[in-house]
Amino acid sequence: MLNIKISNCNNIASATVNIAEESLNIYYATNGTGKSTIAKAINLAASSGNPSVLKPFGSSLNPSIEKPESINEVL
C-alpha cells in the first residue's frame, strides 16, 4: 500500500490517500469533494510540478504533497 499525504490543496485541508500498487484504484464521492484535486496533486507530485496551482482560493497556505519515491507517473 502506498500512502500519499495532501494538505492545503483546493478544498482539501488534509488527507491521506492509500493506493494499492499494480491495481486499479477507484475513488467515488459526490461532486465537489476533491476527487479531481487528489488526482491533480498526485500527478503534480509525480511529475515534479508546482503544487502552488492547487492553492486554496484566498488563502496564504501553501499546498503540500508527500508521496513515496516509487510513484513517478500517473495514468
All heavy atoms as TSV, in Angstrom:
chain	resi	resn	atom	element	x	y	z
A	1	MET	N	N	0.847	-1.170	0.000
A	1	MET	CA	C	0.000	0.000	0.000
A	1	MET	C	C	0.897	1.239	0.000
A	1	MET	O	O	1.827	1.340	0.786
A	1	MET	CB	C	-0.863	-0.041	1.250
A	1	MET	CG	C	-2.165	0.687	1.229
A	1	MET	SD	S	-3.290	0.411	-0.087
A	1	MET	CE	C	-4.344	-0.834	0.536
A	2	LEU	N	N	0.581	2.179	-0.874
A	2	LEU	CA	C	1.304	3.444	-0.941
A	2	LEU	C	C	0.477	4.526	-0.257
A	2	LEU	O	O	-0.728	4.628	-0.496
A	2	LEU	CB	C	1.555	3.833	-2.399
A	2	LEU	CG	C	2.352	2.848	-3.239
A	2	LEU	CD1	C	2.317	3.258	-4.702
A	2	LEU	CD2	C	3.770	2.761	-2.738
A	3	ASN	N	N	1.085	5.315	0.585
A	3	ASN	CA	C	0.399	6.387	1.298
A	3	ASN	C	C	0.825	7.729	0.729
A	3	ASN	O	O	2.019	8.000	0.594
A	3	ASN	CB	C	0.718	6.351	2.792
A	3	ASN	CG	C	0.195	5.108	3.446
A	3	ASN	OD1	O	-0.900	4.657	3.149
A	3	ASN	ND2	N	0.981	4.532	4.333
A	4	ILE	N	N	-0.154	8.569	0.421
A	4	ILE	CA	C	0.101	9.906	-0.090
A	4	ILE	C	C	-0.587	10.884	0.845
A	4	ILE	O	O	-1.767	10.721	1.175
A	4	ILE	CB	C	-0.443	10.055	-1.524
A	4	ILE	CG1	C	0.248	9.050	-2.425
A	4	ILE	CG2	C	-0.260	11.468	-2.031
A	4	ILE	CD1	C	-0.384	8.880	-3.773
A	5	LYS	N	N	0.155	11.901	1.287
A	5	LYS	CA	C	-0.400	12.916	2.185
A	5	LYS	C	C	-0.548	14.219	1.416
A	5	LYS	O	O	0.395	14.686	0.794
A	5	LYS	CB	C	0.505	13.114	3.395
A	5	LYS	CG	C	0.571	11.891	4.279
A	5	LYS	CD	C	1.467	12.115	5.469
A	5	LYS	CE	C	1.537	10.828	6.291
A	5	LYS	NZ	N	2.405	10.990	7.456
A	6	ILE	N	N	-1.742	14.777	1.467
A	6	ILE	CA	C	-2.074	16.007	0.757
A	6	ILE	C	C	-2.606	17.002	1.771
A	6	ILE	O	O	-3.438	16.652	2.608
A	6	ILE	CB	C	-3.142	15.732	-0.326
A	6	ILE	CG1	C	-2.627	14.714	-1.333
A	6	ILE	CG2	C	-3.565	17.015	-1.012
A	6	ILE	CD1	C	-3.686	14.196	-2.278
A	7	SER	N	N	-2.152	18.246	1.684
A	7	SER	CA	C	-2.714	19.275	2.564
A	7	SER	C	C	-2.745	20.620	1.835
A	7	SER	O	O	-1.900	20.905	0.992
A	7	SER	CB	C	-1.916	19.386	3.865
A	7	SER	OG	O	-0.581	19.712	3.619
A	8	ASN	N	N	-3.747	21.387	2.177
A	8	ASN	CA	C	-3.936	22.737	1.642
A	8	ASN	C	C	-4.000	22.768	0.115
A	8	ASN	O	O	-3.427	23.639	-0.524
A	8	ASN	CB	C	-2.835	23.684	2.135
A	8	ASN	CG	C	-2.739	23.708	3.626
A	8	ASN	OD1	O	-3.751	23.709	4.317
A	8	ASN	ND2	N	-1.533	23.686	4.150
A	9	CYS	N	N	-4.685	21.816	-0.472
A	9	CYS	CA	C	-4.863	21.763	-1.922
A	9	CYS	C	C	-6.342	21.989	-2.237
A	9	CYS	O	O	-7.184	21.150	-1.911
A	9	CYS	CB	C	-4.416	20.417	-2.488
A	9	CYS	SG	S	-2.653	20.142	-2.399
A	10	ASN	N	N	-6.645	23.116	-2.893
A	10	ASN	CA	C	-8.026	23.497	-3.212
A	10	ASN	C	C	-8.915	23.356	-1.983
A	10	ASN	O	O	-8.676	24.022	-0.988
A	10	ASN	CB	C	-8.560	22.704	-4.391
A	10	ASN	CG	C	-7.967	23.152	-5.711
A	10	ASN	OD1	O	-7.357	24.204	-5.796
A	10	ASN	ND2	N	-8.127	22.350	-6.737
A	11	ASN	N	N	-9.901	22.473	-2.015
A	11	ASN	CA	C	-10.821	22.348	-0.878
A	11	ASN	C	C	-10.388	21.275	0.120
A	11	ASN	O	O	-11.117	20.976	1.053
A	11	ASN	CB	C	-12.246	22.062	-1.363
A	11	ASN	CG	C	-12.358	20.736	-2.096
A	11	ASN	OD1	O	-11.402	20.287	-2.716
A	11	ASN	ND2	N	-13.523	20.118	-2.037
A	12	ILE	N	N	-9.208	20.692	-0.052
A	12	ILE	CA	C	-8.723	19.644	0.857
A	12	ILE	C	C	-7.773	20.264	1.881
A	12	ILE	O	O	-6.690	20.718	1.537
A	12	ILE	CB	C	-8.014	18.518	0.075
A	12	ILE	CG1	C	-8.990	17.864	-0.902
A	12	ILE	CG2	C	-7.417	17.502	1.030
A	12	ILE	CD1	C	-8.354	16.843	-1.816
A	13	ALA	N	N	-8.194	20.281	3.134
A	13	ALA	CA	C	-7.346	20.810	4.198
A	13	ALA	C	C	-6.252	19.810	4.543
A	13	ALA	O	O	-5.085	20.174	4.679
A	13	ALA	CB	C	-8.182	21.129	5.429
A	14	SER	N	N	-6.621	18.533	4.655
A	14	SER	CA	C	-5.665	17.489	4.991
A	14	SER	C	C	-6.256	16.133	4.614
A	14	SER	O	O	-7.426	15.874	4.910
A	14	SER	CB	C	-5.348	17.522	6.482
A	14	SER	OG	O	-4.454	16.492	6.819
A	15	ALA	N	N	-5.455	15.303	3.966
A	15	ALA	CA	C	-5.936	13.976	3.567
A	15	ALA	C	C	-4.769	13.007	3.443
A	15	ALA	O	O	-3.660	13.401	3.105
A	15	ALA	CB	C	-6.676	14.042	2.238
A	16	THR	N	N	-5.043	11.753	3.729
A	16	THR	CA	C	-4.107	10.668	3.460
A	16	THR	C	C	-4.818	9.690	2.539
A	16	THR	O	O	-5.909	9.221	2.860
A	16	THR	CB	C	-3.683	9.952	4.755
A	16	THR	OG1	O	-3.055	10.907	5.617
A	16	THR	CG2	C	-2.704	8.833	4.458
A	17	VAL	N	N	-4.206	9.436	1.385
A	17	VAL	CA	C	-4.794	8.556	0.388
A	17	VAL	C	C	-3.955	7.294	0.316
A	17	VAL	O	O	-2.727	7.362	0.195
A	17	VAL	CB	C	-4.840	9.244	-0.996
A	17	VAL	CG1	C	-5.445	8.333	-2.035
A	17	VAL	CG2	C	-5.603	10.557	-0.909
A	18	ASN	N	N	-4.600	6.156	0.401
A	18	ASN	CA	C	-3.912	4.871	0.288
A	18	ASN	C	C	-4.173	4.300	-1.097
A	18	ASN	O	O	-5.323	4.174	-1.504
A	18	ASN	CB	C	-4.418	3.887	1.346
A	18	ASN	CG	C	-4.149	4.401	2.737
A	18	ASN	OD1	O	-3.067	4.863	3.031
A	18	ASN	ND2	N	-5.156	4.334	3.580
A	19	ILE	N	N	-3.100	3.948	-1.800
A	19	ILE	CA	C	-3.212	3.416	-3.154
A	19	ILE	C	C	-2.555	2.044	-3.196
A	19	ILE	O	O	-1.424	1.879	-2.746
A	19	ILE	CB	C	-2.542	4.359	-4.170
A	19	ILE	CG1	C	-3.273	5.694	-4.188
A	19	ILE	CG2	C	-2.504	3.747	-5.554
A	19	ILE	CD1	C	-2.683	6.720	-5.115
A	20	ALA	N	N	-3.269	1.085	-3.770
A	20	ALA	CA	C	-2.722	-0.262	-3.934
A	20	ALA	C	C	-1.865	-0.293	-5.193
A	20	ALA	O	O	-2.297	0.154	-6.258
A	20	ALA	CB	C	-3.849	-1.281	-4.035
A	21	GLU	N	N	-0.652	-0.802	-5.081
A	21	GLU	CA	C	0.239	-0.899	-6.235
A	21	GLU	C	C	-0.262	-1.927	-7.238
A	21	GLU	O	O	-0.888	-2.918	-6.863
A	21	GLU	CB	C	1.644	-1.313	-5.780
A	21	GLU	CG	C	2.392	-0.233	-5.050
A	21	GLU	CD	C	3.813	-0.632	-4.760
A	21	GLU	OE1	O	4.663	-0.490	-5.650
A	21	GLU	OE2	O	4.044	-1.104	-3.625
A	22	GLU	N	N	0.018	-1.650	-8.511
A	22	GLU	CA	C	-0.323	-2.574	-9.599
A	22	GLU	C	C	-1.805	-2.916	-9.634
A	22	GLU	O	O	-2.193	-4.020	-9.993
A	22	GLU	CB	C	0.505	-3.865	-9.493
A	22	GLU	CG	C	2.002	-3.653	-9.459
A	22	GLU	CD	C	2.556	-3.130	-10.775
A	22	GLU	OE1	O	2.025	-3.478	-11.834
A	22	GLU	OE2	O	3.529	-2.357	-10.717
A	23	SER	N	N	-2.658	-1.971	-9.230
A	23	SER	CA	C	-4.107	-2.180	-9.207
A	23	SER	C	C	-4.817	-0.938	-9.695
A	23	SER	O	O	-4.275	0.159	-9.647
A	23	SER	CB	C	-4.592	-2.478	-7.783
A	23	SER	OG	O	-4.026	-3.648	-7.299
A	24	LEU	N	N	-6.048	-1.132	-10.130
A	24	LEU	CA	C	-6.898	-0.004	-10.468
A	24	LEU	C	C	-7.504	0.514	-9.167
A	24	LEU	O	O	-8.163	-0.230	-8.438
A	24	LEU	CB	C	-8.006	-0.451	-11.435
A	24	LEU	CG	C	-9.032	0.603	-11.819
A	24	LEU	CD1	C	-8.358	1.750	-12.563
A	24	LEU	CD2	C	-10.120	-0.028	-12.671
A	25	ASN	N	N	-7.252	1.770	-8.868
A	25	ASN	CA	C	-7.773	2.395	-7.654
A	25	ASN	C	C	-8.886	3.349	-8.045
A	25	ASN	O	O	-8.661	4.285	-8.804
A	25	ASN	CB	C	-6.661	3.155	-6.935
A	25	ASN	CG	C	-5.632	2.224	-6.355
A	25	ASN	OD1	O	-5.734	1.838	-5.204
A	25	ASN	ND2	N	-4.647	1.836	-7.144
A	26	ILE	N	N	-10.076	3.116	-7.551
A	26	ILE	CA	C	-11.232	3.942	-7.884
A	26	ILE	C	C	-11.746	4.606	-6.618
A	26	ILE	O	O	-11.973	3.944	-5.600
A	26	ILE	CB	C	-12.353	3.091	-8.525
A	26	ILE	CG1	C	-11.853	2.462	-9.816
A	26	ILE	CG2	C	-13.595	3.938	-8.764
A	26	ILE	CD1	C	-12.820	1.488	-10.450
A	27	TYR	N	N	-11.906	5.924	-6.694
A	27	TYR	CA	C	-12.474	6.679	-5.579
A	27	TYR	C	C	-13.733	7.351	-6.080
A	27	TYR	O	O	-13.743	7.966	-7.136
A	27	TYR	CB	C	-11.472	7.721	-5.073
A	27	TYR	CG	C	-10.294	7.080	-4.385
A	27	TYR	CD1	C	-9.173	6.694	-5.102
A	27	TYR	CD2	C	-10.339	6.817	-3.033
A	27	TYR	CE1	C	-8.110	6.068	-4.474
A	27	TYR	CE2	C	-9.279	6.194	-2.396
A	27	TYR	CZ	C	-8.169	5.825	-3.127
A	27	TYR	OH	O	-7.128	5.204	-2.509
A	28	TYR	N	N	-14.813	7.218	-5.340
A	28	TYR	CA	C	-16.071	7.839	-5.743
A	28	TYR	C	C	-16.661	8.600	-4.570
A	28	TYR	O	O	-16.497	8.226	-3.409
A	28	TYR	CB	C	-17.058	6.802	-6.285
A	28	TYR	CG	C	-17.429	5.722	-5.291
A	28	TYR	CD1	C	-18.557	5.853	-4.489
A	28	TYR	CD2	C	-16.652	4.584	-5.159
A	28	TYR	CE1	C	-18.886	4.867	-3.576
A	28	TYR	CE2	C	-16.983	3.593	-4.247
A	28	TYR	CZ	C	-18.098	3.744	-3.468
A	28	TYR	OH	O	-18.421	2.766	-2.566
A	29	ALA	N	N	-17.284	9.703	-4.917
A	29	ALA	CA	C	-17.939	10.549	-3.918
A	29	ALA	C	C	-18.777	11.574	-4.675
A	29	ALA	O	O	-18.706	11.654	-5.900
A	29	ALA	CB	C	-16.902	11.238	-3.040
A	30	THR	N	N	-19.516	12.369	-3.955
A	30	THR	CA	C	-20.337	13.387	-4.605
A	30	THR	C	C	-19.454	14.473	-5.208
A	30	THR	O	O	-18.270	14.608	-4.849
A	30	THR	CB	C	-21.318	14.023	-3.595
A	30	THR	OG1	O	-20.568	14.595	-2.526
A	30	THR	CG2	C	-22.288	12.997	-3.051
A	31	ASN	N	N	-20.038	15.243	-6.106
A	31	ASN	CA	C	-19.303	16.325	-6.759
A	31	ASN	C	C	-18.815	17.340	-5.735
A	31	ASN	O	O	-19.491	17.636	-4.758
A	31	ASN	CB	C	-20.193	17.027	-7.788
A	31	ASN	CG	C	-20.497	16.143	-8.966
A	31	ASN	OD1	O	-19.792	15.165	-9.210
A	31	ASN	ND2	N	-21.539	16.485	-9.698
A	32	GLY	N	N	-17.612	17.871	-5.972
A	32	GLY	CA	C	-17.068	18.918	-5.114
A	32	GLY	C	C	-16.342	18.434	-3.879
A	32	GLY	O	O	-15.991	19.233	-3.017
A	33	THR	N	N	-16.102	17.133	-3.771
A	33	THR	CA	C	-15.443	16.614	-2.568
A	33	THR	C	C	-13.927	16.517	-2.705
A	33	THR	O	O	-13.252	16.241	-1.720
A	33	THR	CB	C	-16.007	15.239	-2.172
A	33	THR	OG1	O	-15.874	14.359	-3.281
A	33	THR	CG2	C	-17.459	15.341	-1.765
A	34	GLY	N	N	-13.385	16.708	-3.923
A	34	GLY	CA	C	-11.929	16.741	-4.077
A	34	GLY	C	C	-11.318	15.596	-4.847
A	34	GLY	O	O	-10.096	15.427	-4.837
A	35	LYS	N	N	-12.098	14.794	-5.529
A	35	LYS	CA	C	-11.544	13.656	-6.279
A	35	LYS	C	C	-10.560	14.121	-7.346
A	35	LYS	O	O	-9.455	13.586	-7.452
A	35	LYS	CB	C	-12.664	12.842	-6.930
A	35	LYS	CG	C	-13.657	12.236	-5.954
A	35	LYS	CD	C	-14.788	11.525	-6.659
A	35	LYS	CE	C	-15.576	12.365	-7.613
A	35	LYS	NZ	N	-16.443	13.380	-7.031
A	36	SER	N	N	-10.925	15.127	-8.116
A	36	SER	CA	C	-10.035	15.646	-9.164
A	36	SER	C	C	-8.813	16.323	-8.559
A	36	SER	O	O	-7.715	16.236	-9.101
A	36	SER	CB	C	-10.778	16.629	-10.064
A	36	SER	OG	O	-11.788	15.958	-10.780
A	37	THR	N	N	-8.995	16.993	-7.432
A	37	THR	CA	C	-7.869	17.636	-6.757
A	37	THR	C	C	-6.854	16.596	-6.309
A	37	THR	O	O	-5.647	16.803	-6.435
A	37	THR	CB	C	-8.360	18.462	-5.548
A	37	THR	OG1	O	-9.218	19.503	-6.032
A	37	THR	CG2	C	-7.207	19.067	-4.775
A	38	ILE	N	N	-7.314	15.473	-5.799
A	38	ILE	CA	C	-6.410	14.390	-5.393
A	38	ILE	C	C	-5.626	13.889	-6.593
A	38	ILE	O	O	-4.402	13.739	-6.533
A	38	ILE	CB	C	-7.187	13.250	-4.719
A	38	ILE	CG1	C	-7.718	13.702	-3.358
A	38	ILE	CG2	C	-6.320	12.010	-4.563
A	38	ILE	CD1	C	-8.715	12.761	-2.724
A	39	ALA	N	N	-6.305	13.659	-7.709
A	39	ALA	CA	C	-5.630	13.184	-8.919
A	39	ALA	C	C	-4.612	14.204	-9.420
A	39	ALA	O	O	-3.484	13.845	-9.782
A	39	ALA	CB	C	-6.656	12.879	-10.002
A	40	LYS	N	N	-4.981	15.487	-9.434
A	40	LYS	CA	C	-4.063	16.542	-9.878
A	40	LYS	C	C	-2.852	16.640	-8.948
A	40	LYS	O	O	-1.726	16.822	-9.405
A	40	LYS	CB	C	-4.780	17.886	-9.936
A	40	LYS	CG	C	-5.764	17.991	-11.076
A	40	LYS	CD	C	-6.511	19.313	-11.020
A	40	LYS	CE	C	-7.631	19.348	-12.030
A	40	LYS	NZ	N	-8.444	20.577	-11.907
A	41	ALA	N	N	-3.090	16.540	-7.645
A	41	ALA	CA	C	-1.990	16.626	-6.676
A	41	ALA	C	C	-1.003	15.478	-6.864
A	41	ALA	O	O	0.211	15.689	-6.869
A	41	ALA	CB	C	-2.546	16.630	-5.250
A	42	ILE	N	N	-1.508	14.264	-7.028
A	42	ILE	CA	C	-0.621	13.109	-7.228
A	42	ILE	C	C	0.145	13.270	-8.535
A	42	ILE	O	O	1.355	13.018	-8.591
A	42	ILE	CB	C	-1.421	11.797	-7.209
A	42	ILE	CG1	C	-2.015	11.560	-5.815
A	42	ILE	CG2	C	-0.537	10.613	-7.605
A	42	ILE	CD1	C	-3.035	10.437	-5.756
A	43	ASN	N	N	-0.540	13.719	-9.588
A	43	ASN	CA	C	0.116	13.920	-10.871
A	43	ASN	C	C	1.197	14.996	-10.779
A	43	ASN	O	O	2.300	14.826	-11.320
A	43	ASN	CB	C	-0.914	14.288	-11.940
A	43	ASN	CG	C	-0.363	14.191	-13.330
A	43	ASN	OD1	O	0.533	13.395	-13.593
A	43	ASN	ND2	N	-0.897	14.985	-14.219
A	44	LEU	N	N	0.917	16.102	-10.102
A	44	LEU	CA	C	1.918	17.159	-9.931
A	44	LEU	C	C	3.134	16.662	-9.152
A	44	LEU	O	O	4.275	16.963	-9.497
A	44	LEU	CB	C	1.307	18.361	-9.215
A	44	LEU	CG	C	0.472	19.297	-10.059
A	44	LEU	CD1	C	-0.270	20.293	-9.165
A	44	LEU	CD2	C	1.344	20.043	-11.044
A	45	ALA	N	N	2.883	15.908	-8.096
A	45	ALA	CA	C	3.993	15.389	-7.293
A	45	ALA	C	C	4.827	14.393	-8.085
A	45	ALA	O	O	6.050	14.377	-7.986
A	45	ALA	CB	C	3.459	14.729	-6.027
A	46	ALA	N	N	4.175	13.571	-8.900
A	46	ALA	CA	C	4.884	12.563	-9.692
A	46	ALA	C	C	5.725	13.204	-10.791
A	46	ALA	O	O	6.797	12.705	-11.130
A	46	ALA	CB	C	3.900	11.571	-10.302
A	47	SER	N	N	5.248	14.320	-11.335
A	47	SER	CA	C	5.964	14.963	-12.439
A	47	SER	C	C	6.838	16.125	-11.972
A	47	SER	O	O	7.332	16.891	-12.785
A	47	SER	CB	C	4.960	15.471	-13.477
A	47	SER	OG	O	4.164	16.503	-12.908
A	48	SER	N	N	7.005	16.272	-10.673
A	48	SER	CA	C	7.781	17.371	-10.080
A	48	SER	C	C	7.231	18.727	-10.499
A	48	SER	O	O	7.979	19.678	-10.702
A	48	SER	CB	C	9.268	17.251	-10.444
A	48	SER	OG	O	9.796	16.056	-9.954
A	49	GLY	N	N	5.921	18.804	-10.638
A	49	GLY	CA	C	5.265	20.067	-10.999
A	49	GLY	C	C	5.149	20.989	-9.794
A	49	GLY	O	O	5.509	20.639	-8.671
A	50	ASN	N	N	4.640	22.171	-10.038
A	50	ASN	CA	C	4.497	23.178	-8.998
A	50	ASN	C	C	3.116	23.056	-8.342
A	50	ASN	O	O	2.107	23.369	-8.964
A	50	ASN	CB	C	4.673	24.568	-9.609
A	50	ASN	CG	C	4.683	25.657	-8.573
A	50	ASN	OD1	O	4.483	25.420	-7.393
A	50	ASN	ND2	N	4.918	26.877	-9.018
A	51	PRO	N	N	3.061	22.630	-7.089
A	51	PRO	CA	C	1.764	22.436	-6.432
A	51	PRO	C	C	1.032	23.739	-6.117
A	51	PRO	O	O	-0.125	23.712	-5.727
A	51	PRO	CB	C	2.119	21.685	-5.153
A	51	PRO	CG	C	3.528	22.027	-4.885
A	51	PRO	CD	C	4.167	22.247	-6.235
A	52	SER	N	N	1.667	24.892	-6.321
A	52	SER	CA	C	1.014	26.162	-5.986
A	52	SER	C	C	-0.229	26.411	-6.833
A	52	SER	O	O	-1.061	27.240	-6.477
A	52	SER	CB	C	1.986	27.329	-6.113
A	52	SER	OG	O	2.372	27.503	-7.463
A	53	VAL	N	N	-0.389	25.694	-7.960
A	53	VAL	CA	C	-1.610	25.848	-8.768
A	53	VAL	C	C	-2.831	25.313	-8.029
A	53	VAL	O	O	-3.956	25.606	-8.406
A	53	VAL	CB	C	-1.473	25.167	-10.151
A	53	VAL	CG1	C	-0.378	25.795	-10.965
A	53	VAL	CG2	C	-1.271	23.684	-10.023
A	54	LEU	N	N	-2.617	24.531	-6.981
A	54	LEU	CA	C	-3.716	23.980	-6.180
A	54	LEU	C	C	-3.940	24.764	-4.885
A	54	LEU	O	O	-4.625	24.299	-3.984
A	54	LEU	CB	C	-3.443	22.510	-5.846
A	54	LEU	CG	C	-3.371	21.562	-7.032
A	54	LEU	CD1	C	-2.991	20.164	-6.572
A	54	LEU	CD2	C	-4.676	21.539	-7.788
A	55	LYS	N	N	-3.372	25.949	-4.796
A	55	LYS	CA	C	-3.510	26.775	-3.597
A	55	LYS	C	C	-4.978	27.119	-3.369
A	55	LYS	O	O	-5.681	27.513	-4.294
A	55	LYS	CB	C	-2.687	28.052	-3.772
A	55	LYS	CG	C	-2.542	28.880	-2.541
A	55	LYS	CD	C	-1.555	30.007	-2.788
A	55	LYS	CE	C	-1.193	30.668	-1.492
A	55	LYS	NZ	N	-0.117	31.641	-1.666
A	56	PRO	N	N	-5.463	26.955	-2.132
A	56	PRO	CA	C	-6.858	27.291	-1.848
A	56	PRO	C	C	-7.142	28.758	-2.163
A	56	PRO	O	O	-6.318	29.633	-1.902
A	56	PRO	CB	C	-6.998	27.037	-0.346
A	56	PRO	CG	C	-5.895	26.099	-0.006
A	56	PRO	CD	C	-4.772	26.441	-0.948
A	57	PHE	N	N	-8.321	29.024	-2.737
A	57	PHE	CA	C	-8.701	30.375	-3.122
A	57	PHE	C	C	-8.702	31.305	-1.907
A	57	PHE	O	O	-9.301	31.005	-0.882
A	57	PHE	CB	C	-10.089	30.364	-3.768
A	57	PHE	CG	C	-10.550	31.718	-4.213
A	57	PHE	CD1	C	-10.011	32.308	-5.337
A	57	PHE	CD2	C	-11.500	32.403	-3.491
A	57	PHE	CE1	C	-10.421	33.557	-5.752
A	57	PHE	CE2	C	-11.930	33.653	-3.889
A	57	PHE	CZ	C	-11.385	34.241	-5.025
A	58	GLY	N	N	-8.015	32.435	-2.040
A	58	GLY	CA	C	-7.998	33.442	-0.992
A	58	GLY	C	C	-7.212	33.047	0.246
A	58	GLY	O	O	-7.370	33.641	1.291
A	59	SER	N	N	-6.347	32.043	0.148
A	59	SER	CA	C	-5.591	31.563	1.306
A	59	SER	C	C	-4.104	31.844	1.138
A	59	SER	O	O	-3.590	31.884	0.032
A	59	SER	CB	C	-5.801	30.056	1.473
A	59	SER	OG	O	-4.995	29.557	2.518
A	60	SER	N	N	-3.425	32.014	2.243
A	60	SER	CA	C	-1.965	32.194	2.197
A	60	SER	C	C	-1.236	30.879	2.461
A	60	SER	O	O	-0.012	30.839	2.455
A	60	SER	CB	C	-1.539	33.245	3.220
A	60	SER	OG	O	-1.884	32.802	4.527
A	61	LEU	N	N	-1.990	29.796	2.686
A	61	LEU	CA	C	-1.389	28.493	2.945
A	61	LEU	C	C	-0.815	27.895	1.665
A	61	LEU	O	O	-1.415	28.015	0.596
A	61	LEU	CB	C	-2.421	27.535	3.539
A	61	LEU	CG	C	-3.038	27.951	4.862
A	61	LEU	CD1	C	-4.183	27.013	5.223
A	61	LEU	CD2	C	-1.987	27.953	5.950
A	62	ASN	N	N	0.339	27.258	1.770
A	62	ASN	CA	C	0.958	26.618	0.616
A	62	ASN	C	C	0.577	25.147	0.554
A	62	ASN	O	O	0.628	24.448	1.565
A	62	ASN	CB	C	2.479	26.752	0.673
A	62	ASN	CG	C	2.933	28.173	0.466
A	62	ASN	OD1	O	2.384	28.887	-0.363
A	62	ASN	ND2	N	3.915	28.596	1.227
A	63	PRO	N	N	0.217	24.663	-0.643
A	63	PRO	CA	C	-0.117	23.244	-0.796
A	63	PRO	C	C	1.086	22.363	-0.510
A	63	PRO	O	O	2.238	22.733	-0.781
A	63	PRO	CB	C	-0.525	23.130	-2.264
A	63	PRO	CG	C	-0.882	24.505	-2.678
A	63	PRO	CD	C	-0.003	25.405	-1.875
A	64	SER	N	N	0.816	21.177	0.017
A	64	SER	CA	C	1.871	20.211	0.329
A	64	SER	C	C	1.417	18.825	-0.122
A	64	SER	O	O	0.288	18.425	0.144
A	64	SER	CB	C	2.138	20.211	1.832
A	64	SER	OG	O	2.989	19.158	2.188
A	65	ILE	N	N	2.325	18.125	-0.827
A	65	ILE	CA	C	2.025	16.781	-1.305
A	65	ILE	C	C	3.232	15.900	-0.985
A	65	ILE	O	O	4.332	16.176	-1.435
A	65	ILE	CB	C	1.763	16.768	-2.824
A	65	ILE	CG1	C	0.687	17.796	-3.183
A	65	ILE	CG2	C	1.378	15.377	-3.297
A	65	ILE	CD1	C	0.734	18.255	-4.615
A	66	GLU	N	N	3.016	14.863	-0.180
A	66	GLU	CA	C	4.074	13.911	0.153
A	66	GLU	C	C	3.717	12.567	-0.445
A	66	GLU	O	O	2.639	12.038	-0.180
A	66	GLU	CB	C	4.211	13.776	1.665
A	66	GLU	CG	C	4.622	15.044	2.370
A	66	GLU	CD	C	4.643	14.865	3.872
A	66	GLU	OE1	O	4.920	13.740	4.348
A	66	GLU	OE2	O	4.356	15.844	4.569
A	67	LYS	N	N	4.624	12.018	-1.267
A	67	LYS	CA	C	4.372	10.734	-1.916
A	67	LYS	C	C	5.622	9.877	-1.842
A	67	LYS	O	O	6.728	10.386	-1.708
A	67	LYS	CB	C	3.970	10.944	-3.369
A	67	LYS	CG	C	5.087	11.547	-4.198
A	67	LYS	CD	C	4.919	11.206	-5.647
A	67	LYS	CE	C	6.137	11.582	-6.447
A	67	LYS	NZ	N	7.245	10.677	-6.355
A	68	PRO	N	N	5.449	8.572	-1.962
A	68	PRO	CA	C	6.616	7.677	-2.000
A	68	PRO	C	C	7.422	7.921	-3.287
A	68	PRO	O	O	6.870	8.291	-4.315
A	68	PRO	CB	C	6.007	6.279	-2.025
A	68	PRO	CG	C	4.600	6.439	-1.573
A	68	PRO	CD	C	4.194	7.829	-1.940
A	69	GLU	N	N	8.711	7.708	-3.212
A	69	GLU	CA	C	9.592	7.893	-4.378
A	69	GLU	C	C	9.221	6.951	-5.517
A	69	GLU	O	O	9.511	7.237	-6.686
A	69	GLU	CB	C	11.052	7.667	-3.974
A	69	GLU	CG	C	11.601	8.750	-3.066
A	69	GLU	CD	C	11.675	10.105	-3.751
A	69	GLU	OE1	O	12.006	10.152	-4.958
A	69	GLU	OE2	O	11.382	11.101	-3.091
A	70	SER	N	N	8.582	5.839	-5.226
A	70	SER	CA	C	8.272	4.860	-6.261
A	70	SER	C	C	7.183	5.329	-7.224
A	70	SER	O	O	7.028	4.776	-8.299
A	70	SER	CB	C	7.848	3.538	-5.619
A	70	SER	OG	O	6.692	3.721	-4.832
A	71	ILE	N	N	6.445	6.378	-6.866
A	71	ILE	CA	C	5.432	6.916	-7.780
A	71	ILE	C	C	6.093	7.953	-8.663
A	71	ILE	O	O	6.505	9.009	-8.203
A	71	ILE	CB	C	4.247	7.554	-7.017
A	71	ILE	CG1	C	3.548	6.525	-6.163
A	71	ILE	CG2	C	3.276	8.196	-7.991
A	71	ILE	CD1	C	2.437	7.096	-5.311
A	72	ASN	N	N	6.207	7.630	-9.956
A	72	ASN	CA	C	6.831	8.594	-10.861
A	72	ASN	C	C	5.976	8.875	-12.093
A	72	ASN	O	O	6.388	9.597	-12.978
A	72	ASN	CB	C	8.230	8.134	-11.276
A	72	ASN	CG	C	8.232	6.737	-11.846
A	72	ASN	OD1	O	7.211	6.228	-12.258
A	72	ASN	ND2	N	9.383	6.102	-11.847
A	73	GLU	N	N	4.788	8.286	-12.166
A	73	GLU	CA	C	3.846	8.621	-13.231
A	73	GLU	C	C	2.425	8.254	-12.808
A	73	GLU	O	O	2.218	7.393	-11.969
A	73	GLU	CB	C	4.203	7.922	-14.541
A	73	GLU	CG	C	3.987	6.436	-14.538
A	73	GLU	CD	C	4.297	5.804	-15.892
A	73	GLU	OE1	O	4.108	6.466	-16.928
A	73	GLU	OE2	O	4.734	4.664	-15.894
A	74	VAL	N	N	1.484	8.974	-13.396
A	74	VAL	CA	C	0.078	8.734	-13.100
A	74	VAL	C	C	-0.640	8.573	-14.420
A	74	VAL	O	O	-0.439	9.344	-15.356
A	74	VAL	CB	C	-0.524	9.918	-12.319
A	74	VAL	CG1	C	-2.011	9.722	-12.070
A	74	VAL	CG2	C	0.210	10.127	-11.013
A	75	LEU	N	N	-1.472	7.542	-14.528
A	75	LEU	CA	C	-2.255	7.329	-15.748
A	75	LEU	C	C	-3.669	7.827	-15.546
A	75	LEU	O	O	-4.216	7.729	-14.499
A	75	LEU	CB	C	-2.286	5.841	-16.109
A	75	LEU	CG	C	-0.943	5.194	-16.389
A	75	LEU	CD1	C	-1.143	3.709	-16.607
A	75	LEU	CD2	C	-0.320	5.819	-17.605
